[in-house]
Amino acid sequence: MCSAEPINCFPVLVNILSNTFLRLYNSTERIRLWSEPFYSTQSPEVESDIFFICLSYMLILAAGLPPHFAVSSMEDYKVKSM
């Protein structure tokens, strides 16, 4: 019914107990319970902006890595370290 993590299991346990007590008192109502431990108020536009900023940073980083390895290899060749 729930994972072993207490942050997820406790709300489920409270919901089961609450609904059990309501049934014992012949109530037709139900209690719905949900947990959002990492609730975010950011809009989707902000999330997409963050995604594109990270993507552009990764592309710039990926573009700079191959020349770094090539220069390092040439320096090793010049000093005959192999």
C-alpha positions in Angstrom: 0.0 0.0 0.0 2.9 2.4 0.6 6.7 2.4 0.3 9.0 1.8 3.3 9.8 5.5 3.6 8.0 7.2 6.5 7.3 10.3 4.6 5.0 8.4 2.2 3.7 5.7 4.6 2.4 7.9 7.4 -0.3 9.8 5.4 -1.5 6.5 4.0 -1.7 5.0 7.5 -3.6 8.1 8.8 -6.1 7.9 5.9 -6.7 4.2 6.5 -7.3 4.7 10.2 -9.5 7.8 9.7 -11.7 6.0 7.2 -11.9 2.9 9.4 -13.2 5.1 12.3 -15.7 6.8 10.0 -17.0 3.4 9.0 -17.3 2.3 12.6 -19.6 5.3 13.3 -21.7 4.5 10.2 -20.7 7.5 8.3 -20.9 7.6 4.5 -18.2 10.3 4.2 -14.6 9.5 3.3 -11.4 11.4 4.1 -9.0 11.8 1.2 -5.4 12.4 2.1 -2.4 13.2 -0.1 1.1 14.1 0.5 3.3 16.4 -1.5 6.6 16.7 0.4 8.3 18.7 -2.4 5.5 21.0 -3.4 6.5 23.6 -5.9 4.8 26.8 -6.7 6.9 27.5 -9.8 5.0 27.9 -13.1 5.7 25.6 -16.1 7.3 28.6 -17.9 10.0 28.9 -15.1 10.7 25.2 -15.3 11.1 25.3 -19.0 13.4 28.3 -18.7 15.5 26.4 -16.2 15.6 23.4 -18.5 16.8 25.4 -21.5 19.5 27.2 -19.4 20.8 23.9 -18.2 20.6 22.4 -21.7 22.6 25.3 -23.2 25.2 25.1 -20.5 25.6 21.4 -21.1 25.9 22.0 -24.9 28.6 24.6 -24.3 30.4 22.3 -21.9 30.2 19.4 -24.4 31.5 21.5 -27.2 34.6 22.5 -25.1 35.6 19.0 -23.9 36.9 17.4 -27.1 39.4 20.2 -27.8 40.6 20.0 -24.2 41.4 16.3 -24.7 43.1 17.0 -28.0 45.3 19.7 -26.6 46.2 17.5 -23.6 47.2 14.7 -26.0 49.3 17.0 -28.1 51.2 18.3 -25.1 51.9 14.7 -24.1 53.2 14.0 -27.6 55.5 17.1 -27.5 57.1 16.1 -24.2 57.2 12.4 -25.3 55.5 11.2 -22.1 54.3 8.0 -23.8 
